[in-house]
């Protein structure tokens, strides 16, 4: 598939992207991301590895559109961490003989 990223044309294929990302360790996802294989990569990391360009040269939107057109699953932000009640609240509730409000 022909796409333009940072004003440069690239011929990207799904197999080519999979091959270029093979063996690449995903960085910490803090924003938009792409699922490639069983791993979730930041969009900027995928753009840099697949195009060889500096991350400052392209936008998240350009790479996200290209990856979506190739059939990869794109995500807007990082997965939310599960919410838990802080341990001090549980400990304090146990000391006073009560139950934690979340456990009720």
Secondary structure, DSSP 8 states (H G I E B T S, - for coil): -EEEETTEEEE--HHHHHHHHTT-------S-EEEETTEEEEHHHHHHHHH---GGGS-HHHHHHHHHHHT-EEESS---------HHHHHHHHHTT---TTT-
